[in-house]
Amino acid sequence: MTAHYAIIGSGPSGMYAADALLEGVPGCHVDVFDRLPVPFGLIRYGVAPDHYKTKNTARQFARTLDLPTVRFFGNVEVGRDISLDELKTFYDGVVLAIGAYNDRPLGIPGEDLPGVYGACAFVGWYNGHPDYRDLAPLLDKDAVAVVGVGNVALDVCRVLAKTVAEMDESDIAAHALDAIQQAPLKRLHMFGRRGPIEAGFTPKELGELRELERAVAIIDPAQLPDQVDGEFEGREKGVKEKNLSIFKELAAHKAGIKPISLKIEFYAAPKEIFGKDRVEGIRMERTRVENGRAIATGETFDVACGAVVKAIGYFSKAPYGVPMNGGTIANVAGHVEDNLWVVGWSKRGPSGTIPTNGPESRDVMRKMIAEHDNGGKPGGEAADLLLRTRGVRVVDYPDYKKIVAAEVARATGGHPQEKFTRIDEMLAVLG
Ligand SMILES: Cc1cc2nc3c(=O)[nH]c(=O)nc-3n(C[C@H](O)[C@H](O)[C@H](O)COP(=O)(O)OP(=O)(O)OC[C@H]3O[C@@H](n4cnc5c(N)ncnc54)[C@H](O)[C@@H]3O)c2cc1C
């Protein structure tokens, strides 16, 4: 009997899980559901548009979706168009791979003011995610503050700082490129609660700040230690040391030599975002680090800015009554309940890169196969029938290829593609 599996979410963790199932259960059928008409999750909508080569990881996943035993159910939101219980009835095993794309709050006064954006929304906006098409961030003042010192904070600052020419080979959404180029930006501030050694940057991404055409990255040399102390070993120590040497280069830069200054400031925790009807500035509190933790000192300072982007982490939202454990779906080694399993950011939280999801998805799928490879359930046929009766316009993989072909065809300049940023536009391509 053929085994049928459903994966909810076509991001990296879901696609690695699909590969593992196809390898582990020869002849099985795998259906990949996504709420959007286009697959690959944060590869399309998270990875920075000027890191287009990273998005090529999706090619291996595209080959998987193209296999005759794999079916893409795009434009199908589980919980809205079809329920989790229905999928559990139709499939031998169901895998939640829905990611964790909701911004963690700062929990400070003023967070709800117009002009405050989570990185999910802001990154989604410049990457053309349909949910954030109409975000229209307030970029009408000369400064933006970004809270967080990880790679996503770097992405946000870099995309804001780059010129049209520097973005020419990117797939940034046209509406965002226009808005950024029209913004009168002079200052970008990046704040970290802890010190330079604790920052989550990777050296390659940090190093890119040295090469910006219209922005100079600066750091107060007094915030930098002479060397990396602490209990770091091996690769982690190497990363910290490389970061420190780049920080030292940035500390030698002079503010004002380029039109935009991008200041990385450590030991500063957000205390309040202030403004009458919108963001007018952010109040920061100095910290010191003890045993790796930021301790507030009571000393504050204000930075005037027109927008604040929070890049401090993400959480998964409880889908369809599934038990949660903080910001992740409660599970034991990937098992949630019955024939339901979980992988990726919705399982372990927002950590790691695209490849990090591979070994974990394979591991969880091995366990799932051991318990649910018996077959006997109807699989995609039943799901298809139900979705048809409900009038859901399922976007399959050939449909997706048409959407991408149209995006490539309408791209201008050096841009590899100009994404459609509304679901209606994507469906219109399909007639
Ligand atoms: C801003 C940002 C930039 C990043 N840049 C890089 C980078 O440059 N390089 C790198 O290696 N890693 C990068 N990462 C990390 C990488 O994107 C993640 O490791 C990876 O995407 C996590 O995969 P996932 O499958 O768990 O989640 P996701 O990629 O978020 O995929 C989840 C999928 O589930 C779908 N979904 C959600 N709910 C439903 C539902 N109810 N029904 C159906 N479908 C649903 C979503 O539409 C989405 O397609 C970045 C992350 C972020 C946030």
The ligand as an ORCA input file, in Angstrom:
! r2SCAN-3c Opt
* xyz 0 1
  C      14.828     37.817      7.794
  C      15.529     36.478      7.711
  C      16.630     36.334      6.889
  C      17.278     35.100      6.805
  N      18.361     34.990      5.984
  C      18.994     33.805      5.888
  C      20.113     33.668      5.021
  O      20.537     34.628      4.343
  N      20.714     32.443      4.936
  C      20.267     31.364      5.670
  O      20.845     30.278      5.556
  N      19.207     31.476      6.516
  C      18.563     32.657      6.633
  N      17.496     32.777      7.490
  C      17.062     31.595      8.248
  C      16.192     30.637      7.386
  O      15.325     31.412      6.620
  C      15.440     29.653      8.297
  O      16.394     28.779      8.881
  C      14.429     28.796      7.564
  O      13.650     29.523      6.654
  C      13.475     28.104      8.539
  O      12.699     27.195      7.786
  P      11.222     26.748      8.180
  O      10.828     25.791      7.107
  O      11.187     26.258      9.577
  O      10.313     28.070      8.151
  P       9.870     29.043      6.975
  O      10.947     29.256      5.990
  O       9.301     30.239      7.657
  O       8.688     28.285      6.216
  C       7.398     28.145      6.779
  C       6.377     27.975      5.660
  O       5.119     27.594      6.242
  C       4.068     28.254      5.558
  N       2.905     28.284      6.448
  C       2.798     28.915      7.648
  N       1.577     28.705      8.176
  C       0.896     27.923      7.295
  C      -0.430     27.375      7.292
  N      -1.291     27.578      8.288
  N      -0.815     26.631      6.219
  C       0.036     26.398      5.191
  N       1.317     26.909      5.162
  C       1.737     27.642      6.211
  C       4.654     29.622      5.254
  O       3.959     30.291      4.204
  C       6.095     29.253      4.864
  O       6.198     29.003      3.480
  C      16.820     33.999      7.585
  C      15.721     34.163      8.430
  C      15.079     35.397      8.486
  C      13.896     35.570      9.409
*
